[in-house]
Structure formats: C-alpha cells, structure tokens
Amino acid sequence: MRFGLILSEAFSGLRRNASMVISVILVTFVSLTFVGAAMLMQMQIGKMQSYWADRAQVAVFMCSTVSDSATCTPGEAATQEQIDAVRATLEGDALKPLIRDYSFSTSDEAFQNAQGLLSSDIAGVVTADQFNATFSINLVNQSQSDVIAEAFSGQAGVEEVKDQMQYLEPLFQSLTVATYVAVGIAGLMLIAAVLLIATTIRLSAFARRRELGIMRLVGASNRFIQTPFILEGVLAALIGSALASVAVWAIVQVGVERYLRDRIGFITSWVGLSDVAIVVPVIVVIGVVLSALSAGFAIRRWLRA
C-alpha cells in the first residue's frame, strides 16, 4: 500500500511538471547518447589497434638504383652480401625472439606486383632495379618496432625501415580526438541534465508544499516524503536512458552494419551488437544514478529550507 502511494505521488509529480520532465528526458537522452557514442568509438579504436597490431609489418627496404640514402651507393642496388647480412641479423639471437616471421621479396617481385597499380605511361618507363627489395617482418609485439629500426639504422645497403602502423596513427589520433569531443559534450549535457532534474524536483516540491507540511505534521518520515521526488527524477532519466539506448543501437545497426561496413573495406573489425550490449547497461546506470543523486540532494535541501 505504501509503495503504491509513493508511486502514485511520483506519477502525479511527473504530470504536474510535464514540460520540465520532457526537458529532462531530452537532455538526458542527448547526453547519454554522446556517452554511448564515445564508448563505442573507444571500442572501435581498440578493435582496430588490436587487428592491425597482429597484421601490420615492419618493412626493411633495401637500396635500389634510385635510392639517395647515405647508406646506399649512388646508382647501385643492394648487393647479395648486404641482403644476406640483413637476413643474418634478423635470424640472430638478438632479434629472433622479437620476430614471429618474415618474408623477403626481390626487386623483380616488387616490380611485378606494381604493374597492376601503375599507369601505362609510368609502367613503360620504370625498371625492376628501381624497386626496393624488401624484408617484411611480423613482430611478436608491434610496440617493439623501434628495436628493428635501431638494429638496421646506418647499415650498408638498407635505405630505410618503415613501420606500417605509422600510417594508421593519424586515423587513431583523429578518432581519439573525436572521442574526447564527444565526452566533453556529454559531460556538459549531463551537468545540464542534473541541474534540470534538481530544478524540476524543487518545482514539484513547491507545488506540493501544503501536502508536504501536512505529511510532516502527521509524522511521516523524511524517507517517505523524499522517495516520490527521487522516483520522479529516476523515471524521467530512465526514459531518457531508454531513448539513448535505442539511439546507440541505431548507430551500430544502421550506421555501422548497413553503411560503413560495406563502404570502408580496410577496416574489417567493427563494433557490433555485442558491444551495444555492454554500452547500454552503462549509460542506463549513469542516467539512473545521476538522477537519483541530484533529485535526492535537491529535495533534501528544499526540506531543510
């Protein structure tokens, strides 16, 4: 009976402050959608880094006839002795524990692979000896690519050492910046939601000040008086959280599954509905906890005044 009374009082307060409640729902919806989007972006960055860390290679480019590096002889490609020296270093005791496997492609193989990518005008001008013979190295731990670069720095016959992960760093950095922006906007919107909830509760309490006075006179406990107001904030935030959950699901189902997955081929690991199942409970908990705290704080301050 007491629970039914508390619940009816909460719904009564929601009806009396319908416009403010709608504002709370909308602000909560937008802020928690940004929170969910930021979480999904961080998950996507993690998936991409994990995927490419296992596949990105460190390339050791040997000198070609057009190389201008100080370690190369002008007009001459790397000799077989220099290539063998690099292979011996890779298979040596110092580097072998760091390397999962490696492959070697000659300048002729690199030239043949490039034929389909070059225009007919350029393909008729370049020759095989202008392409770099290359060692492609898969590391056990991609973060140790600097060790490979240091090992071959200044070695005769080696033009340069390139880590393929460096080409993806701008993308990761851009996504990280976008995540920070989303988190910043979400934080501001959550502050606005907390203030709106507190204002809504104070208005609701003011509208029922005579009823609250009577409840105090008959000995109603503070918990019994405060609970309906806290429920008002929680219910409004819960609706906003539910809308945000639907929005997060739509972002993945429509934006990722039906649009991005088919149009961006180099990213093969995308966030999915299993990630949404992780994000949704988090944003719901954030919405409910913040609303309960702000509503509880607001009604306690009003009762003390």
C-alpha positions in Angstrom: 0.0 0.0 0.0 2.8 2.5 0.9 4.7 1.6 -2.3 1.5 2.2 -4.3 1.0 5.6 -2.7 4.7 6.6 -3.3 4.4 5.5 -6.9 1.2 7.4 -7.4 2.7 10.5 -5.9 5.7 10.2 -8.3 3.5 10.0 -11.3 1.4 12.9 -10.1 4.5 15.0 -9.9 5.5 14.0 -13.4 2.1 15.1 -14.7 2.2 18.4 -12.9 5.7 19.3 -14.4 5.3 17.7 -17.8 7.2 20.4 -19.7 10.2 20.2 -17.3 10.1 16.4 -17.3 10.2 16.4 -21.1 13.2 18.7 -21.0 14.9 16.4 -18.6 14.2 13.4 -20.8 15.6 15.1 -23.9 18.7 16.4 -22.2 19.4 13.0 -20.7 18.7 11.4 -24.0 21.2 13.6 -25.8 23.9 13.5 -23.2 23.8 9.7 -22.7 23.8 9.2 -26.5 27.1 11.1 -26.6 28.4 9.0 -23.7 27.4 5.8 -25.6 28.9 7.1 -28.9 32.2 7.9 -27.1 32.3 4.4 -25.6 31.7 2.8 -29.0 34.4 4.9 -30.6 36.9 3.8 -27.9 35.9 0.2 -28.5 36.3 0.7 -32.3 39.8 2.2 -31.8 40.7 -0.8 -29.6 39.5 -3.3 -32.2 41.4 -1.6 -35.0 44.6 -1.3 -33.0 44.3 -5.0 -32.0 43.5 -6.1 -35.6 46.4 -4.1 -37.2 48.9 -4.9 -34.4 48.7 -8.5 -35.5 48.9 -7.7 -39.2 51.0 -4.6 -39.6 54.5 -5.3 -40.6 57.9 -3.6 -40.3 59.4 -3.2 -43.8 63.2 -3.1 -44.3 63.7 -1.5 -47.7 67.0 -2.4 -49.3 68.7 0.1 -51.6 67.7 0.4 -55.3 69.4 2.2 -58.2 67.5 5.4 -57.4 68.0 5.4 -53.7 69.7 8.5 -52.3 70.2 7.4 -48.7 73.7 7.8 -47.2 73.8 4.0 -46.7 73.3 3.4 -50.4 75.9 3.6 -53.2 74.5 6.0 -55.8 73.2 4.2 -58.9 73.6 0.8 -57.4 71.1 -1.6 -55.7 71.9 -3.5 -52.6 74.3 -6.4 -53.1 73.5 -10.0 -52.3 76.1 -9.8 -49.4 74.2 -6.8 -47.9 70.9 -8.7 -48.3 72.4 -11.7 -46.6 73.8 -9.5 -43.8 70.2 -8.2 -43.1 68.8 -11.8 -43.1 71.6 -12.9 -40.7 70.7 -10.1 -38.3 67.0 -11.0 -38.4 67.8 -14.6 -37.6 70.4 -13.7 -35.0 70.0 -14.2 -31.2 69.3 -10.6 -30.5 66.2 -10.1 -32.9 64.9 -13.6 -33.4 62.9 -13.7 -30.1 61.1 -10.5 -31.2 60.1 -11.7 -34.7 57.2 -14.0 -35.4 58.1 -14.5 -39.0 59.4 -12.6 -42.0 59.3 -12.7 -45.8 61.6 -11.3 -48.5 60.6 -10.0 -51.9 63.1 -9.2 -54.6 63.1 -6.1 -56.7 61.7 -8.1 -59.6 58.8 -9.4 -57.5 58.1 -5.8 -56.3 58.1 -4.7 -59.9 55.7 -7.4 -60.9 53.3 -6.6 -58.1 53.4 -2.9 -59.0 52.5 -3.5 -62.7 48.7 -3.6 -62.0 48.9 -0.4 -59.9 51.0 1.8 -62.2 49.5 3.7 -65.2 50.7 2.5 -68.6 52.9 5.6 -69.1 54.8 5.1 -65.9 54.9 1.3 -66.2 56.8 1.7 -69.6 59.4 4.0 -68.0 60.4 2.3 -64.7 62.5 -0.8 -64.5 62.8 -3.6 -61.9 66.1 -2.3 -60.4 64.4 0.9 -59.4 62.2 -1.0 -56.9 63.4 -1.9 -53.4 64.0 -5.5 -52.4 62.1 -5.7 -49.1 62.1 -7.7 -45.9 58.5 -7.7 -44.4 58.7 -8.5 -40.7 55.8 -9.6 -38.4 56.7 -8.9 -34.8 55.6 -10.7 -31.7 54.9 -7.3 -30.1 54.3 -4.5 -32.6 55.3 -1.9 -30.0 58.9 -3.1 -30.4 59.2 -1.9 -33.9 61.7 0.7 -32.8 64.2 -2.1 -31.9 64.1 -3.2 -35.6 64.7 0.3 -36.8 67.6 0.8 -34.5 69.1 -2.6 -35.5 69.4 -1.5 -39.1 70.0 2.2 -38.7 73.0 3.1 -40.7 73.6 -0.4 -42.0 75.0 -0.5 -45.5 72.5 -1.5 -48.2 69.5 -0.6 -46.1 67.6 2.5 -47.4 65.0 2.8 -44.6 62.9 0.9 -42.1 59.2 1.6 -42.1 56.6 0.6 -39.5 53.2 0.2 -41.2 51.4 1.2 -38.0 52.7 4.7 -38.5 50.4 5.1 -41.5 47.4 4.3 -39.3 48.4 6.6 -36.4 46.7 9.7 -37.9 43.4 7.8 -38.1 43.7 6.6 -34.5 44.5 10.1 -33.3 41.6 11.6 -35.2 39.2 9.1 -33.7 40.7 9.7 -30.2 40.1 13.5 -30.6 36.5 12.8 -31.7 36.1 10.7 -28.6 37.3 13.5 -26.4 35.0 15.9 -28.1 32.0 13.5 -27.6 33.0 13.1 -23.9 33.2 16.8 -23.4 29.8 17.4 -24.9 28.3 14.6 -23.0 29.8 16.0 -19.7 28.3 19.4 -20.4 24.9 17.9 -21.2 25.0 15.7 -18.1 25.6 18.7 -16.0 22.6 20.4 -17.7 20.5 17.3 -17.0 21.5 17.2 -13.3 20.6 20.9 -12.9 17.3 20.4 -14.8 16.4 17.4 -12.6 17.2 19.4 -9.4 15.0 22.3 -10.7 12.2 20.0 -11.6 12.2 18.4 -8.1 12.2 21.8 -6.4 9.3 23.0 -8.5 7.4 19.8 -7.8 8.1 20.2 -4.0 7.0 23.8 -4.1 3.7 22.9 -5.9 3.0 20.3 -3.1 4.3 22.3 -0.2 0.9 22.2 1.6 0.7 18.4 1.3 4.3 18.1 2.5 3.5 20.2 5.5 0.6 18.0 6.4 2.7 14.9 6.0 5.3 16.3 8.4 2.6 17.2 10.9 1.2 13.6 10.9 4.7 12.2 11.5 5.7 11.0 8.0 9.4 10.1 7.8 11.8 12.1 5.7 12.5 8.9 3.6 8.8 8.5 2.9 8.5 12.2 1.8 11.6 12.2 -0.3 11.1 8.9 -2.2 8.4 10.1 -4.6 10.6 13.0 -5.7 13.6 10.8 -6.2 11.4 8.5 -8.2 10.3 11.4 -10.4 13.9 12.1 -11.4 14.7 8.5 -11.8 11.7 7.8 -14.0 12.5 10.8 -16.2 16.1 9.8 -16.5 15.1 6.2 -17.2 13.0 7.2 -20.2 15.9 9.3 -21.5 18.3 6.4 -20.9 16.0 4.1 -22.9 15.9 6.6 -25.8 19.7 6.9 -25.7 20.0 3.1 -25.7 17.8 2.9 -28.8 19.9 5.6 -30.4 23.2 3.7 -29.7 21.6 0.6 -31.1 20.6 2.5 -34.3 24.1 3.9 -34.6 25.6 0.4 -34.8 22.8 -1.3 -36.6 22.2 1.3 -39.3 25.3 3.5 -39.3 27.9 0.7 -38.9 26.3 -2.5 -40.1 24.4 -1.2 -43.1 26.6 1.7 -44.2 30.2 1.9 -43.0 30.9 -1.8 -43.1 30.3 -2.0 -46.9 32.0 1.3 -47.7 35.2 1.2 -45.7 36.9 -2.0 -46.7 40.3 -1.7 -44.9 38.6 -1.8 -41.5 37.4 -5.4 -41.1 36.8 -5.4 -37.4 33.8 -3.2 -36.4 31.8 -2.7 -33.2 28.7 -4.8 -33.2 25.6 -5.5 -31.2 27.6 -7.4 -28.6 29.4 -4.1 -27.8 26.0 -2.3 -27.7 25.0 -4.9 -25.0 28.0 -3.7 -22.9 27.3 0.1 -23.5 23.6 0.1 -22.9 23.7 -1.0 -19.2 26.5 1.5 -18.5 24.6 4.5 -19.9 21.4 3.4 -18.1 23.2 3.1 -14.8 24.9 6.5 -15.3 21.5 8.1 -16.0 19.7 6.5 -13.1 22.5 7.1 -10.5 23.0 10.8 -11.5 19.2 11.5 -11.5 18.8 9.8 -8.1 21.6 11.7 -6.6 20.6 15.1 -8.0 16.9 14.6 -7.1 17.8 13.4 -3.6 20.1 16.3 -3.0 17.5 18.8 -4.3 14.6 17.6 -2.2 16.8 17.4 1.0 17.9 20.9 0.5 14.3 22.1 -0.1 13.0 20.3 3.0 15.8 21.9 5.2 15.0 25.4 3.9 
